[in-house]
């Protein structure tokens, strides 16, 4: 599990996501 900045409902939040979710593209990372 990693803490990353992700776009949730159009806003940037820091959330915990699993590495599998990141690689599968389920989580859109904020730049």
Secondary structure, 3 states (H helix, E strand, C coil): CEEEEEEECCEEEEEEECHHHHHHCCCCECC
